[in-house]
Amino acid sequence: MAQVCEVERTKEICNDREDPPPSKGIEMYVGKLPRDVFEDKLNRIFSTIGTLSSIREKTKNRVFAFVEYVNHRAASKTRRKLIPNRIQLWGTEIAVDWVE
């Protein structure tokens, strides 16, 4: 009976909280973006590499964004493809790395 109560209480606590932060290794920092690059353009490029969970942009300073993949494998694949190649998108060399 004690275990059932603990499980129910844990569920109640978790349901009251906001979504947890992404697990390490599934969120990528994308920097040095041109100011005219918005979520739709980022989605078109980064979804071709792996399945995305979300893209977060900063509202005032859109020179960077956070791209979240559904799992570590997809994020790692993106990093392997983009970092060594010093990839240029939209006329600029972008920066891609893990979110710490």
C-alpha positions in Angstrom: 0.0 0.0 0.0 2.9 2.4 0.8 4.4 1.9 -2.6 1.1 2.6 -4.4 0.7 5.9 -2.4 4.3 6.9 -3.2 3.8 6.3 -6.9 0.5 8.3 -7.0 2.1 11.2 -5.1 5.0 11.2 -7.5 2.6 11.4 -10.5 0.8 14.3 -8.8 4.0 16.2 -8.3 5.3 15.6 -11.8 2.0 16.6 -13.4 2.2 20.0 -11.6 5.6 20.8 -13.0 6.6 22.3 -16.3 8.3 20.1 -18.9 11.8 19.1 -17.9 14.7 20.5 -19.7 15.9 18.4 -22.7 18.2 15.5 -22.0 21.9 16.2 -22.6 22.9 15.2 -26.1 19.6 16.0 -27.9 19.8 19.8 -28.1 22.1 21.6 -30.5 23.2 25.3 -30.5 23.1 26.8 -34.0 24.9 30.2 -34.1 26.1 32.8 -36.6 22.7 32.8 -38.3 21.7 35.6 -40.6 19.0 37.8 -39.1 16.5 36.8 -41.8 16.7 33.1 -41.0 13.6 32.0 -39.0 12.2 28.8 -37.8 10.8 27.7 -41.1 14.2 27.8 -42.8 15.9 26.1 -39.9 13.3 23.4 -39.9 13.7 22.7 -43.6 17.5 22.2 -43.2 17.8 20.4 -39.9 14.8 18.1 -40.4 16.5 16.6 -43.4 19.3 15.3 -41.2 17.2 13.9 -38.3 13.7 14.0 -36.7 13.3 17.3 -34.8 11.4 17.8 -31.6 11.5 21.6 -31.5 13.3 24.7 -32.6 13.7 27.6 -30.2 14.7 31.1 -31.4 15.5 34.1 -29.4 13.1 36.9 -30.2 15.3 40.0 -30.2 18.6 38.6 -31.3 18.0 35.9 -33.9 21.6 35.2 -34.7 21.3 31.9 -32.9 18.7 29.2 -32.2 18.4 25.9 -30.3 17.5 22.8 -32.3 16.2 19.8 -30.3 16.1 16.4 -31.8 13.9 13.5 -30.7 16.9 11.4 -29.6 20.6 11.5 -29.2 21.3 9.6 -32.4 19.6 12.2 -34.6 21.4 15.1 -32.8 24.8 13.3 -33.0 24.3 12.7 -36.7 23.7 16.4 -37.2 26.8 17.3 -35.3 28.9 14.8 -37.2 27.7 16.1 -40.5 27.9 19.8 -39.8 30.9 20.5 -37.5 33.8 19.0 -39.5 32.6 20.5 -42.8 32.3 24.1 -41.6 29.1 24.3 -43.4 27.8 27.4 -45.1 24.1 28.1 -45.1 22.4 31.2 -46.3 25.8 32.8 -47.3 27.5 32.4 -43.9 29.5 29.8 -42.0 27.2 28.6 -39.2 28.3 27.3 -35.8 26.8 24.1 -34.4 27.6 22.4 -31.1 26.0 20.7 -28.1 24.0 22.7 -25.6 25.9 22.5 -22.3 
